C-alpha cells in the first residue's frame, strides 16, 4: 500500500454537477449512478461537493437557536445562531449551491494511499476529490482505500 497513490485507486473522471442543479436532480443522479457524492464544478474549477448527507439534511428538523432570558430581555445565544442559519439554509435549499459543502477537502493525485487515509480520518470525510494541479481527475472513497488494502494483502 505504501507505493500506491491516489491516482492508482481513484475512480477516474467522476460524475460532476454544477451548483445550479436542483437538489432533486442531484439526488436522482446519485441513485441512478450509485454514487454517494458529486463534485461540484464551476466550469472546470472545483467549488464544492454534494453528498448524500447534504441531501438528507434537507429533511432533518431544524433546531432553533437558544435564547437566554436576561434582565427582562431575550438574547440569542450566538453559537446557536450560526448553526441555525446553516441548518435552515440546508433545510430549504433548492439547488446544489444551497446544500453543498464548499471548499471540500481535496488531495493531489500523487498523494500516497496511507497519507490519503490519514487525511480522510483527520478531516472526518468519506470521499476526497483528487486533483492534478487545479483539474479534477478522480475521487477516492473510504471503500477504495479498503479495496486497496485487500488487493495488497
Order of alpha helices (4+ residues) and beta strands (2+ residues): alpha-beta-beta-alpha-beta-beta-alpha-beta-beta-alpha-alpha-beta-beta-alpha-beta-beta-alpha
